[in-house]
């Protein structure tokens, strides 16, 4: 498996974990976050692995300080996967 395939697999796992956390918040949360990312940053959720500030800013706008609960769910969903470099770096930015 080459680096590009590994990164694609990482993005898929990352996206699934974040989508699951947002769906756990109920209602149209995932759609609202996706729409905000597209409108503000012209990116998809998967792109936030390389640009964690985008997701952090959108979550803060939508949830205010309750974004901590969403971030905790994302971190929990990423579990052992959070030990891998790109995901670990993403979580550092998200949890600052």
N, C-alpha and C positions, 0 to 999 in steps of 0.2 A: 504494500500500500504506500503510495507516495504522499508527499506533504499536502498536495491539493485535495486528495481524497480524504485524508485525515481531517483537514479543515472543514470540508463539506460535511463529514460525519459529525464533527464537533458542533457545527452550526445547526444541524438537524436536531441533535440532542438538546442543545441550548434552547432552541426555539420551542421545542415541545415542553420543556420544563417551565419556561416563562409563560407560555400560553396556558398551561395547566394552572399555574399560580393565579393568573389573571381571571381565568374561568371560575376558580374557587371564590373569587371576590363577588361573584354573582352578576346578574344582569348583563348588559352589553359592554362590560368593562374591557374585554379584549378588543372589541370593535372600536371603542372610543380611543384606546391607546394606539391601535394601528392607524386610525384616521389622523390622530395628532402627529404621529411620527412622519406620516406621509406629507401632511400639510406643512409642518415646521421644518423638517429636515430632509424631505424627499428620500426617505429610506424605509425599509421594512424592518420588522422586529429582529430578523436574523442579523441585520447589519449592526445591531446594538452590541453584539459581541465585540466588535472592533471599535465601537463608539458608545461606550456605556453612559457617557454624560447625556446623550440624547434620551435614553430611557429614564435616567434619573430625573431629568428636567420635566419630562412628560408626566411621570408618576407624581412628582411634587405639585405640578399644576393641577392635576386631577384630584389627588387625595390630600393635599396639604401635608401636615405632619403625620397623618395616618399612613403615608407611604411606607413607613417603617414596617407595618404589618405586611404589606405586599412584598417588600424586599425580603422580609423574613421567610415568607412562603417560597419565593424564588430561590433563596439560599438553601432551604430545606429540600426543594425539588431537585436542585443540582447535586446534592449529596456528595458522594465520592468523586463525582465528575469535577467538583470545584477544586480538586487538587491539581488538575491539569492547568498548564500555564495560561492559555488565553482566558479560561473561565475564572481562574483565581484572580487574574488582573482585573477582569470585569467586575467581580464581586468587591474588590478593594475600592474601586471607584464608586460603585453603587452604594456601599455602606459608609462612605466618608461623611 
